[in-house]
Amino acid sequence: MPLLSVISDTPGAGKTGVAASLARDLAYTGQRVWLVRGEGPDGSNAAADAHWFGSLEFAPGSASTPVGATMIPPPSGDEIVVAELDEPLERADATILVTRGLPEEERVAEVTPVAVVALDVAASARAEAPDEIGGAALVAIAEDRTLAGFSVSEAQAALRAETLVEGDGLDPTCDHLVIAPIGSDSGQPYLERFESKAVVVRFDKTDQHLAALATEPACLILTGGRRPSEYLFDAAAARGVPVMLSRTDTENTVIALEGIFDRTRFHGERKLERMAELLGATSLSERVAGALG
């Protein structure tokens, strides 16, 4: 049975999202699919990726821990294995190369993939991108805010923040990092402009806390290192909104979160839906299905 490998030379290029999206497309056509995360170098996110793969309902039985490339089990019955790897796999029936930005033609020719998925391609480069590169079909995807969004747990880790309210436990992703304005009257209309947001606000601004909660944020990040009013705990818990407390002031909290959009991992249903939407607008799934027979 077929084996599809999804590879990249660059950590964080997006191969986890591409692999999961393609696996879901195959599953939705009635195929049984296994997702496998190959072992990565020390310090990689292979364990977290594999754990997520193992939780996906459309790929039951997927390994929840990384697997050595030589130990990837052959499919049995009618299954298709979609393997996320750091290096090409010679016995793969088809390979997808994932890059951040447009790749070098020579590198594509070395790998001989069925297609290249280039993510975070600048608008100017995307407008001039060819249909093929190095003999492979090229799928160029523009920079996307949802795919770059950070999770609540990633923000908490970056700040080493204290959790005050757990929320609903779903660890949502945030497309926007928004600093609350000074007044609550202007705060709610302003914050309603942003969806899927993390709101940064000082610990003692209770009126702003409540204004922010009314706009359904993904999380609240309080600054100043001191506990807020007890009223906030009940209000946030009732809405299922996680609240964390940064030890530093607002300025330094925002500085600590600089670059988080560039470091985020592929995480959660929102990112999977968005990746599937972007790839679904191309002929990638059809090419993969044709290559796998």
C-alpha positions in Angstrom: 0.0 0.0 0.0 1.2 3.6 -0.6 3.6 5.6 1.5 3.6 9.4 1.2 6.5 11.2 2.7 6.3 15.0 3.6 9.8 16.4 4.1 11.6 19.7 4.7 15.1 20.8 5.2 14.1 23.7 7.4 12.5 23.4 10.9 9.2 25.2 11.1 8.6 25.3 7.4 5.1 23.8 7.8 5.4 20.1 7.0 3.3 19.1 10.0 0.4 21.1 8.8 0.8 19.9 5.2 1.1 16.2 6.3 -2.0 16.5 8.5 -4.0 18.3 5.8 -3.2 15.8 3.1 -3.9 12.9 5.5 -7.3 14.4 6.3 -8.2 14.9 2.6 -7.3 11.2 1.9 -9.3 10.1 4.9 -12.3 12.1 3.7 -12.3 10.2 0.4 -12.8 6.9 2.3 -9.2 5.9 2.6 -7.8 4.6 5.9 -4.8 6.7 6.8 -1.9 6.5 9.3 0.1 9.6 10.2 3.7 9.0 11.3 6.2 11.5 12.6 9.8 10.5 12.0 12.4 11.0 14.6 14.0 14.5 14.5 17.3 15.9 15.9 17.8 16.7 19.5 15.7 19.7 20.5 13.1 19.2 17.6 9.4 19.2 18.1 9.0 15.6 16.8 7.5 14.3 20.1 4.9 17.1 20.2 4.0 16.6 16.5 3.6 12.8 17.0 1.5 13.3 20.1 -0.9 15.5 18.0 -1.0 13.0 15.2 -2.0 10.3 17.6 -5.0 12.4 18.7 -6.5 13.0 15.3 -9.8 11.1 14.8 -9.5 10.9 11.0 -6.2 8.9 11.3 -7.0 6.3 14.1 -4.0 4.2 15.1 -1.4 6.8 14.2 1.8 6.5 16.3 1.8 9.0 19.2 5.5 8.9 19.5 8.2 9.5 16.9 9.3 6.6 14.8 12.7 6.0 13.2 12.7 6.3 9.4 13.8 2.8 8.9 11.2 1.5 11.4 8.1 3.1 9.7 5.8 0.1 9.4 4.5 -0.8 5.9 0.8 -0.3 5.5 -1.4 -3.3 5.9 -4.7 -3.8 4.0 -5.8 -0.6 2.3 -4.1 2.0 4.6 -2.0 4.9 3.3 0.9 6.0 5.5 1.6 9.7 5.5 5.0 10.2 7.1 6.5 13.5 8.2 10.3 13.3 7.9 13.3 15.5 7.9 15.1 13.6 5.1 13.8 11.9 1.9 12.8 8.3 2.2 13.8 6.2 -0.7 11.0 3.7 -0.4 8.3 6.3 -0.5 5.8 6.1 -3.3 5.5 9.9 -3.5 7.2 12.8 -1.7 6.0 16.3 -1.0 8.7 18.9 -0.3 7.7 21.8 2.0 9.7 25.0 2.1 9.4 28.4 3.7 9.5 30.7 0.8 10.4 29.6 -2.7 13.0 26.9 -2.9 16.1 26.6 -5.0 15.5 24.6 -8.2 18.6 22.5 -7.7 17.3 21.3 -4.3 13.9 20.3 -5.7 15.6 18.4 -8.5 17.7 16.4 -6.0 14.5 15.3 -4.0 12.3 14.7 -7.1 9.1 15.3 -5.3 5.6 15.1 -6.9 5.0 18.6 -5.7 6.5 21.5 -3.7 4.5 23.4 -1.1 6.1 26.8 -0.5 4.6 28.6 2.5 4.9 32.2 3.6 5.7 33.4 0.1 5.7 37.1 -0.2 3.0 38.6 -2.5 5.5 39.9 -5.0 7.3 36.5 -5.3 4.0 34.6 -5.4 2.7 36.7 -8.3 5.8 35.7 -10.4 6.1 32.1 -9.2 6.1 29.5 -11.9 3.7 26.5 -12.0 6.6 24.1 -11.8 10.1 24.2 -10.3 12.8 21.6 -10.7 10.4 19.3 -12.5 7.8 19.3 -9.7 4.5 21.1 -9.4 4.7 24.3 -7.3 2.0 25.3 -4.8 2.9 28.8 -3.4 0.9 29.9 -0.4 1.0 33.5 0.8 1.8 34.5 4.4 -1.2 33.7 6.5 -2.2 35.2 9.9 -4.1 32.1 11.1 -1.2 29.7 10.3 1.2 32.0 12.1 -1.0 32.3 15.2 0.5 31.3 18.5 -1.2 29.1 21.1 -2.0 30.2 24.7 0.5 27.6 26.0 3.2 29.1 23.8 2.5 32.6 25.1 2.6 31.2 28.7 5.9 29.5 28.1 7.5 32.6 26.5 6.5 34.7 29.5 6.9 32.0 32.2 3.5 33.3 33.3 1.4 32.1 36.2 -1.9 30.6 35.2 -4.8 32.3 37.1 -7.7 30.8 35.3 -7.4 27.6 33.3 -10.2 28.4 30.9 -11.9 25.5 28.9 -8.6 23.7 28.5 -8.6 23.7 24.7 -5.4 25.7 24.3 -6.7 28.0 21.5 -4.5 29.8 19.0 -4.4 33.6 18.7 -4.1 35.5 15.4 -3.6 38.9 17.1 -1.7 40.2 20.1 -3.7 43.3 21.2 -2.9 45.8 24.0 -6.0 47.1 25.7 -6.6 50.8 25.4 -6.8 53.2 28.4 -10.6 53.5 28.8 -13.2 50.7 28.9 -15.7 52.8 26.9 -13.4 52.7 23.9 -11.9 49.3 24.8 -14.8 47.0 23.9 -15.4 48.6 20.4 -11.7 48.6 19.7 -11.2 44.9 20.8 -14.2 43.7 18.9 -12.3 44.5 15.7 -9.9 41.6 16.3 -10.9 37.9 16.2 -8.9 35.1 17.9 -6.9 37.5 20.0 -4.8 37.6 23.1 -5.4 40.8 25.1 -2.6 42.3 27.1 -3.9 44.5 30.0 -2.6 45.6 33.4 -3.6 43.6 36.5 -5.5 46.4 38.2 -7.7 47.5 35.2 -10.8 45.6 36.1 -13.0 47.6 33.8 -10.8 46.7 30.9 -10.7 43.0 31.9 -14.5 42.9 31.7 -14.6 44.9 28.5 -12.1 42.4 27.0 -14.0 39.4 28.2 -17.1 40.7 26.5 -15.3 40.5 23.1 -14.6 36.7 23.5 -10.8 36.8 23.5 -8.7 33.6 23.3 -7.0 34.6 26.5 -6.1 37.5 28.8 -2.5 38.3 29.6 -2.3 40.5 32.8 0.8 42.4 33.4 2.4 43.9 36.6 2.9 40.7 38.5 0.1 41.2 41.1 -3.2 39.4 41.5 -6.3 41.1 40.0 -9.7 41.6 41.5 -11.4 38.4 42.6 -14.4 39.4 40.3 -12.2 38.7 37.3 -11.8 35.0 38.3 -15.5 34.3 38.3 -16.1 36.3 35.1 -13.3 34.6 33.1 -14.2 31.1 34.4 -17.8 31.5 33.4 -16.7 32.3 29.9 -14.0 29.6 29.7 -11.3 32.2 29.0 -7.8 31.4 30.2 -6.0 34.2 32.2 -2.3 34.3 32.8 -0.2 36.7 34.9 3.1 38.1 33.6 5.7 39.1 36.1 6.7 42.3 34.2 5.0 45.5 33.1 3.1 45.8 29.8 6.0 47.1 27.8 8.4 44.3 28.8 5.6 41.7 28.4 5.1 42.7 24.8 8.9 42.7 24.2 9.1 39.1 25.6 6.4 38.1 23.1 8.2 39.6 20.1 8.8 37.0 17.5 6.3 34.5 18.9 4.5 34.5 15.5 7.8 33.2 13.9 8.3 30.5 16.5 4.8 29.0 16.8 4.1 25.3 16.1 1.3 23.9 13.9 -1.4 23.4 16.5 -5.1 22.7 16.8 -8.3 22.5 14.7 -8.2 26.2 13.5 -4.8 25.8 11.9 -5.7 22.5 10.3 -8.9 23.9 8.9 -7.1 26.9 7.5 -4.3 24.8 5.9 -6.9 22.5 4.4 -8.7 25.5 3.0 -5.6 27.0 1.4 -4.4 23.7 -0.1 -7.9 22.8 -1.1 -7.9 25.8 -3.5 -5.0 24.0 -5.4 -4.8 20.7 -7.2 -2.4 19.2 -4.7 -4.7 16.5 -3.3 -5.5 15.3 -6.8 -1.8 15.2 -7.7 -1.1 13.2 -4.5 -3.9 10.8 -5.1 -2.8 10.2 -8.7 0.8 9.6 -7.6 -0.3 7.1 -5.0 -2.5 5.3 -7.4 
